[in-house]
Amino acid sequence: MATASEALLAGAQDDDSLVAPAPSRARTTLRRFVARRTALAGLVVVALLFVLAFAGPHLTRWSYSDIDYTALRSAPSSRHWWGTNRIGQDVFAQTVRGLQKSLIIGLLVGVVATAAAAAVGACAGYFGGWTDRLLTFTTDLLLIFPSFLVISVVSPRLRGGGWIVFALLLAFFAWMITARVVRSMTISLRDREFVRAARYMGVGPVRIISRHILPNVASFLIIDATIAVGSAVMSETALSYFGFGVQPPDVSLGTLIADGTSAALTYPWMFFFAAGLLVIFVLAVNLIGDGLRDAFDPTSDDPAHRKRKRRLGKRTQR
């Protein structure tokens, strides 16, 4: 016959087996993000824009450089879905090509700028001393320069390098504020117990930064990279609008908007398709950024939790 203590132990083990394991942080973050319908809608819109940008050129027989001399400033029709511009180029083919170019530049700028900010900010905050002073001085110095003016002066002299050089030039002026934030977060992390334990065990600085510092600021970097993509697309559009960005015969949303501005009222299809896609993309990216911020922030109110509280409040009133 089992003793009373053995029975209690068996009962405790049975209770432990009934307790569900705690969800991982990634699963919790994903659940909180999906629960926000606006963020999910923004993600769907961005995905559809990428599909349009990269699959669109294969859906039409017209290339963005083809000219139809029989249809100059033609309205949208079955032959030209979104009409033609002033020299007979298909607006749909040009718009999807411009969207593709702007998205590629935005992604490249967002990734490069975020990576540079993470490296500079983490090194400045972790090492301190002269390393911190030198990197912080460089960051503050670059913040002083008017980036739009510098890029507009430098980019015409780098046109031989193509759009990749232009994207890297945009990224060069897009990492400083993020680096300062990462530096502050690293300073608060470098004296934590897990970092000090790794240091006492002889782990090198590079490994500590990559394994212990950056994972703890990854949520901020993900949010910042998402917003940086939208900001980079806006910057590229503005510079291309004034002729300092993507150069003919290639196109981007900025060049298409610039070409169609004068005919926005008389031939609206030459302007509003490119401008509309730009507005939709920026709004969708902002919705994703807001959703990621709330999903990573444990202090934000979960929509599912709000629904449960409302149902509970209705039951108590009854």
Secondary structure, DSSP 4 states (H G I P E B T S, - for coil): ---HHHHHHHHHHHHHHHSPPPPPHHHHHHHHHHT-HHHHHHHHHHHHHHHHHHHGGGTSS--TT---TT-SSPPS-SSSTT-B-TTS-BHHHHHHHHHHHHHHHHHHHHHHHHHHHHHHHHHHHHH-HHHHHHHHHHHHHHHHS-HHHHHHHHGGGGGGGHHHHHHHHHHHTSSHHHHHHHHHHHHHHTTSHHHHHHHHTT--HHHHIIIIIGGGGHHHHHHHHHHHHHHHHHHHHHHHHTTSSS-TTS--HHHHHHHHGGGTTTSTHHHHHHHHHHHHHHHHHHHHHHHHHHHH-TTSPPHHHHHHHHHHHHHHH-
